[in-house]
Amino acid sequence: MSRPIRFLLDGEVRELAPDIDPTLTVLQLLRYQLRRTGTKEGCAEGDCGACTVVLGELADGGVRFRAVNACILFAPMLDGRALFTVESLARAGALHPIQQAMVAANASQCGFCTPGFVMSLYAHQRQGAACGSQALKDALAGNLCRCTGYGPILAAGEAMGADPDAAETAALAAALAAIQPAETLAIAHKGRSFLAPRSLAEFAAAVAQAPDAVILAGGTDVGLWVTKQHKTLGAVISINEVAELDRIDDQGDALRIGARVRYADAQAALAPLHPEFGELLRRLGGVQVRNLGTVCGNIANGSPIGDMPPALIAAGAQLHLRRGDEARTLPLEDYFLSYGVQDRRPGEFVEAVSVPKPQPGRIFRIFKLSKRFDQDISAVCAGVSLAVEHGLVTDARIAFGGMAATPKRASLCEAALIGQPFALETFRRAGAALASDFTPISDMRASAGYRLKAAQNLLLKAYIEAVEPAPVRIGSAEAAHG
């Protein structure tokens, strides 16, 4: 039997009928049904942060606060969670300390982006995160101010103080516990459906029965199909309530990352594994995107410009797929067949990815080139992993994104390295082989010539940094500590 969607809004239980549009966004819900117009639409693609709201989720007996983009978050994903908007903050006519800090610092100009900045700071504060300059810049990288008023906004963040609502967290956790669903959420609306199974077995069975359904994880890609491409999704099966897939398991020689694990949580696990992963994830979208998007979702969609696959391929990652009770594992690079085509059978889904731990002495580098440093899609992304013994390159795994129709290993480049002296000339020859490995295209992000030259230079950069180690890149240390 269908049941309503239940969530908390400012501590009050709200219900949505089980026949709502399954891809109604939270932004639309807020502005047009709940009349909370402080949440703005700027881009409708999770890029500008004007629509930032905060979700509260039960986690380890407490509450995890996450800043997210309401414009690409579907309303059914509120089920069992707490929602906070900019209207939630001021109480009894008094501004919240963050709002007061924004006023005191003259941190609002046109004001359009201000609610989003306030909510990003609110999530940062509720998490008890550091308020140093770099930490705040990372927290606000997903919010754009077109008036270029970042200086006063950062000053307001430094002045906002500690979480004033810490005493309320226990009460919020109890209220969330009271609305946690025991039954699967099933929505039917004008011939369309949304299903949120609550166990791995139930999820696998649902996907097997509806192999053409859209599998929804964070929605950072799927949300754009609705808001930008105006697609009508017939059947959606959400992975977000399957607790068995929200795990990172240390298997001794590798970390197994489940399909529901968000970037933000993977960052905390992968950064200590190798700082290069921490730095890459720090630049992958903004905090709002990392709080929703998943590592496995990025893989499953098979984008040729996804940030994670080149790095994971270079690291030797293995992909775990499942169909019903049947499971299989394959090297990640074998999953990508051609543009938009992956080795995933009807009714099969990505269950997890295993990332090997670095071998002692192995050279491992990840590079991302994009027009903006933060929160931008790659023009070229590279993963370089090398073993060197007695002055010779004995093994090489080189992978690039943005250079072909899929993330791809550079097999001829690798062959030109293996067995050769670990020397600059060897890397120059191997770089030349990249012209045979790839035939990049020109598009809005980069020209074909730029991509090839950049890839060759990144290979040389990996060698130079190995010979003359550069200082830890800006942000890597902080990223490693979350």
C-alpha positions in Angstrom: 0.0 0.0 0.0 1.3 3.4 -0.9 2.3 5.8 1.9 3.1 9.5 2.0 6.5 11.1 1.9 7.3 12.3 5.4 10.0 14.8 6.3 10.7 17.5 8.9 10.6 21.2 8.0 11.7 23.4 10.8 11.0 20.5 13.2 7.4 20.1 12.0 6.4 16.9 10.3 5.3 17.5 6.7 3.7 15.0 4.4 3.5 14.8 0.6 0.9 12.6 -1.1 2.2 9.4 -2.7 0.9 10.5 -6.1 3.1 13.6 -6.5 5.2 14.0 -9.6 8.2 11.8 -8.9 10.7 14.2 -10.4 9.3 17.3 -8.8 12.3 19.2 -7.5 12.7 20.4 -4.0 13.2 23.9 -5.4 9.8 23.7 -7.2 8.2 22.3 -4.0 9.5 25.1 -1.9 8.7 28.0 -4.2 5.4 27.0 -5.7 3.8 24.8 -3.0 5.3 25.8 0.3 5.8 29.5 -0.7 9.3 29.6 0.6 10.8 31.9 -2.0 14.1 32.7 -0.3 15.5 29.6 -2.1 16.4 30.9 -5.6 16.8 29.4 -9.0 19.9 30.5 -10.7 21.1 27.8 -13.0 18.9 24.7 -12.5 21.9 22.5 -12.8 23.6 22.5 -9.4 26.3 25.0 -10.4 25.6 28.4 -8.8 24.4 27.5 -5.3 21.5 30.0 -5.2 19.1 27.2 -4.4 21.2 25.8 -1.5 19.2 24.2 1.3 20.3 22.0 4.2 19.3 18.4 4.8 19.6 16.7 8.2 20.0 12.9 8.2 20.4 10.4 11.0 24.0 9.2 11.2 25.7 7.3 14.0 23.2 8.3 16.6 23.4 12.0 15.7 22.5 14.2 12.7 24.6 14.8 9.7 23.9 18.2 8.1 24.5 18.5 4.4 24.3 21.5 2.1 22.6 20.4 -1.2 21.2 21.9 -4.4 17.4 22.0 -4.3 17.2 22.5 -8.0 18.3 18.9 -8.8 17.0 17.2 -5.7 13.8 15.3 -6.3 11.1 15.7 -3.6 10.8 12.0 -2.8 14.5 12.1 -1.7 13.3 14.1 1.4 11.7 11.0 2.9 12.8 10.5 6.4 15.0 13.6 6.5 14.9 17.1 7.9 14.9 20.2 5.6 16.1 23.6 6.4 15.7 26.7 4.3 16.8 30.3 4.8 13.4 31.0 6.3 14.3 28.4 9.0 17.0 30.5 10.6 15.6 33.7 12.1 13.6 33.2 15.2 11.3 35.4 17.2 12.3 38.4 15.1 16.0 37.9 15.7 18.5 37.1 13.0 20.5 33.9 13.1 24.2 34.6 14.0 25.2 33.8 10.4 22.7 36.3 9.1 23.9 38.9 11.6 27.5 38.3 10.6 26.5 38.8 6.9 24.9 42.1 7.8 27.8 43.3 9.9 30.3 42.5 7.2 28.2 44.2 4.5 28.3 40.8 2.7 25.2 41.2 0.5 25.1 43.3 -2.6 22.3 42.5 -5.1 21.2 39.8 -2.6 20.1 37.1 -5.1 22.9 34.7 -4.1 22.8 35.6 -0.4 20.3 32.9 0.9 22.4 30.2 -0.8 25.6 31.5 0.9 23.9 31.7 4.2 22.7 28.1 4.0 26.1 26.8 3.0 27.6 28.6 6.0 24.8 27.2 8.1 25.6 23.6 7.1 29.3 24.3 7.7 28.6 25.6 11.1 26.2 22.8 12.1 28.9 20.3 11.2 31.3 22.0 13.6 33.8 22.4 10.7 36.8 24.7 10.9 36.3 28.4 9.9 39.8 29.1 8.6 40.2 30.8 5.2 40.8 27.7 3.1 38.1 25.7 4.8 35.5 28.4 4.2 36.7 28.8 0.5 36.1 25.0 0.0 32.7 25.2 1.8 31.6 28.1 -0.4 33.1 26.9 -3.7 29.7 25.8 -4.9 28.2 29.2 -4.4 28.7 31.9 -7.0 28.4 35.6 -6.3 27.9 37.6 -9.5 28.7 40.9 -7.7 32.1 39.5 -6.7 31.5 40.1 -3.0 33.5 37.1 -1.8 35.7 39.0 0.6 33.0 40.2 2.9 31.2 36.8 2.7 34.4 35.0 3.8 34.8 37.6 6.6 31.2 36.8 7.7 32.0 33.1 7.8 35.0 33.7 10.0 32.9 35.8 12.4 29.8 33.5 12.5 31.0 31.6 15.6 30.3 28.1 16.8 27.0 26.2 16.3 24.4 28.0 18.4 21.9 25.1 17.9 24.1 22.2 19.2 21.7 21.6 22.1 18.9 21.0 19.6 20.6 18.3 17.7 19.6 15.5 20.1 15.9 16.6 19.8 16.2 16.7 16.1 17.7 13.2 16.1 14.8 11.9 18.1 12.3 13.6 15.8 14.0 12.1 12.8 14.1 8.6 14.4 10.3 8.9 14.8 9.7 9.4 11.1 12.1 6.8 9.7 10.1 4.7 7.3 9.9 0.9 7.7 8.2 0.4 4.3 9.5 1.0 0.8 8.4 4.3 -0.7 6.4 3.7 -3.9 5.0 6.6 -5.9 2.7 6.4 -8.9 1.9 9.5 -11.0 0.2 9.5 -14.4 1.8 6.3 -15.6 5.2 7.2 -14.0 6.8 5.7 -10.9 9.4 6.2 -8.2 10.5 3.3 -6.0 12.9 3.5 -3.1 13.7 -0.1 -1.9 15.1 -0.4 1.6 17.4 -3.5 1.1 19.9 -4.6 -1.4 17.9 -7.8 -2.2 14.8 -5.7 -2.8 16.7 -3.2 -4.9 18.3 -5.9 -7.1 14.9 -7.5 -7.6 13.4 -4.2 -8.6 16.1 -3.4 -11.1 15.9 -6.9 -12.6 12.1 -6.6 -13.0 12.4 -3.1 -14.6 15.7 -3.1 -16.5 14.8 0.1 -18.3 14.2 2.1 -15.2 16.5 5.0 -14.3 18.7 4.2 -11.3 18.9 7.3 -9.1 21.7 7.9 -6.7 22.6 11.6 -6.0 20.8 13.0 -9.0 23.7 15.3 -9.9 23.4 13.9 -13.5 19.8 12.6 -13.6 18.5 15.9 -12.2 19.8 17.7 -15.2 18.0 15.3 -17.6 14.8 16.7 -16.1 15.8 20.4 -15.6 17.9 21.0 -18.7 17.0 18.3 -21.2 13.3 18.3 -20.1 13.1 14.5 -20.2 10.2 12.7 -18.7 11.4 9.8 -16.6 9.0 6.9 -16.8 10.3 4.7 -13.9 12.9 5.7 -11.3 14.4 3.3 -8.8 16.3 5.1 -6.0 19.4 3.6 -4.4 19.4 6.1 -1.6 17.6 4.0 1.1 19.8 0.9 0.6 22.0 1.0 3.7 24.1 -2.0 2.6 25.4 0.1 -0.3 26.4 3.0 2.0 29.5 1.4 3.2 33.3 1.7 2.8 34.9 -1.6 3.7 38.7 -1.9 4.3 39.6 -5.2 2.7 43.3 -5.1 3.6 44.8 -4.4 0.2 41.9 -2.2 -1.1 38.9 -0.1 -0.1 35.5 -1.3 -1.3 33.2 1.7 -1.9 29.5 1.0 -2.1 27.2 2.4 -4.7 25.4 4.8 -2.3 28.6 6.3 -0.9 28.7 10.0 -1.6 31.8 11.9 -2.8 32.0 13.8 0.5 32.3 10.5 2.5 34.6 8.9 0.0 36.9 11.9 0.2 37.4 11.3 3.9 38.4 7.7 3.2 40.4 8.2 0.0 42.4 11.3 1.0 44.4 9.4 3.7 44.9 6.6 1.2 46.7 9.1 -1.1 46.6 12.9 -1.0 46.1 13.0 -4.8 42.6 11.6 -4.4 41.8 14.1 -1.7 42.9 17.0 -3.9 40.9 15.7 -6.9 37.7 15.3 -4.8 38.2 18.7 -3.3 37.8 20.1 -6.8 35.0 17.8 -7.9 32.0 20.1 -8.0 31.1 22.1 -5.0 30.2 20.8 -1.5 26.6 20.6 -2.5 27.4 18.3 -5.4 29.8 16.1 -3.3 27.1 15.8 -0.7 24.7 14.2 -3.2 26.8 12.7 -6.0 28.3 9.2 -5.6 31.6 7.7 -6.8 29.8 4.7 -8.4 27.1 6.9 -10.0 29.9 8.8 -11.8 31.3 5.5 -13.1 27.9 4.1 -14.0 27.0 7.0 -16.2 30.2 6.5 -18.2 30.9 10.1 -19.0 34.1 10.6 -21.0 34.9 13.6 -18.9 34.1 12.3 -15.4 36.8 13.1 -13.0 37.1 9.9 -11.0 37.5 7.1 -13.7 41.0 8.1 -15.0 42.3 8.2 -11.5 40.6 5.0 -10.4 41.8 3.2 -13.6 45.3 4.3 -13.0 45.0 3.0 -9.4 43.9 -0.4 -10.7 40.3 -0.3 -9.5 37.9 -3.2 -9.9 34.2 -2.7 -10.6 31.6 -4.9 -8.9 28.3 -5.5 -10.8 25.2 -7.3 -9.8 22.0 -8.7 -11.4 19.6 -10.3 -9.1 21.7 -12.7 -7.0 24.5 -12.9 -9.7 27.6 -10.8 -9.1 30.6 -10.3 -11.4 33.8 -8.2 -11.2 35.9 -6.7 -13.9 38.7 -4.1 -14.3 37.2 -0.7 -14.3 38.8 0.2 -17.7 36.9 -2.8 -19.3 33.5 -1.3 -18.2 33.7 1.6 -20.7 33.0 0.2 -24.3 32.2 3.3 -26.4 30.5 6.6 -26.0 27.4 6.2 -23.9 27.8 2.4 -23.9 29.0 0.4 -20.9 29.4 -3.3 -20.1 26.3 -3.4 -18.1 23.7 -6.1 -18.9 19.9 -5.5 -18.7 18.9 -5.6 -15.1 22.5 -5.2 -13.9 23.7 -2.3 -11.7 27.0 -1.1 -10.2 27.2 -2.4 -6.7 30.6 -1.1 -5.6 34.1 -0.2 -6.7 37.3 -1.5 -5.1 40.3 0.9 -5.0 43.7 -0.8 -4.3 45.9 0.8 -1.6 49.1 2.4 -2.9 52.1 0.1 -3.1 55.2 1.3 -1.3 57.5 3.3 -3.6 55.0 3.5 -6.4 54.7 6.8 -8.2 51.0 8.0 -8.3 49.8 11.3 -9.7 46.4 12.7 -10.6 46.0 15.9 -12.6 42.9 17.8 -13.6 42.8 20.7 -16.1 39.7 22.9 -16.2 38.9 26.5 -17.1 37.9 27.2 -13.5 40.0 25.7 -10.7 37.0 24.9 -8.5 33.7 23.3 -9.5 34.4 22.9 -13.2 34.2 20.0 -15.6 37.6 18.6 -16.8 39.1 19.5 -20.2 41.7 16.8 -19.5 42.0 14.5 -16.4 45.0 12.2 -16.0 45.9 9.3 -13.7 49.6 8.2 -13.8 50.8 5.2 -11.8 54.4 3.9 -12.2 56.7 1.3 -10.7 60.4 1.9 -10.9 63.1 -0.6 -10.0 66.9 -0.2 -10.4 66.4 2.8 -12.7 63.9 1.1 -15.0 60.2 1.6 -15.4 58.8 -1.9 -14.6 55.1 -1.1 -14.7 52.9 1.7 -15.9 49.1 2.4 -15.8 48.3 5.7 -17.6 44.7 6.8 -18.0 43.1 9.9 -19.4 39.6 11.4 -19.5 38.5 14.0 -22.0 40.8 12.5 -24.7 38.5 10.0 -26.2 34.8 8.8 -26.2 35.5 7.0 -22.9 37.9 7.2 -20.1 40.8 5.1 -21.5 44.2 3.7 -20.8 47.1 4.9 -22.9 48.4 1.4 -24.0 51.0 2.6 -26.5 52.3 5.2 -24.0 52.6 2.5 -21.3 54.5 0.2 -23.7 56.9 3.0 -24.5 57.6 3.4 -20.8 57.9 -0.2 -19.5 61.4 -1.6 -19.6 62.9 1.8 -20.3 65.2 4.0 -18.2 63.4 6.3 -15.8 64.6 9.4 -17.6 63.2 12.5 -19.2 63.9 11.3 -22.7 61.9 8.1 -22.0 58.9 10.2 -21.0 59.2 12.5 -24.0 59.1 9.4 -26.3 56.1 8.0 -24.3 54.4 11.4 -24.6 54.8 11.2 -28.4 53.0 7.9 -28.3 49.9 9.6 -26.9 49.2 10.9 -30.4 48.6 7.3 -31.5 46.7 6.4 -28.3 44.1 9.2 -28.7 42.4 11.3 -31.2 40.9 14.1 -29.1 38.1 16.4 -30.3 37.7 20.2 -30.1 34.8 21.4 -28.0 33.8 24.3 -25.7 36.2 23.2 -23.1 39.4 22.8 -25.2 40.8 22.3 -28.6 42.1 18.9 -29.8 45.6 20.3 -30.1 45.5 21.7 -26.6 44.2 18.4 -25.1 47.0 16.4 -26.8 49.8 18.8 -25.8 48.4 19.1 -22.3 48.3 15.3 -21.9 51.9 15.1 -23.0 52.9 17.8 -20.6 51.1 16.1 -17.7 53.1 13.0 -18.3 56.3 15.0 -18.2 55.0 16.7 -15.0 54.5 13.3 -13.4 58.2 12.5 -14.1 59.5 15.9 -12.9 57.5 15.8 -9.7 58.8 12.3 -9.0 62.4 13.4 -9.5 62.0 16.7 -7.8 59.0 16.3 -5.5 56.9 19.5 -5.4 55.4 20.8 -2.2 52.0 19.4 -1.3 49.5 21.1 -3.5 47.3 23.8 -2.0 44.4 22.3 -0.1 45.6 18.7 -0.2 46.5 18.6 3.5 43.2 20.1 4.5 41.3 17.8 2.1 42.9 14.8 3.8 41.4 15.9 7.1 37.9 16.4 5.6 
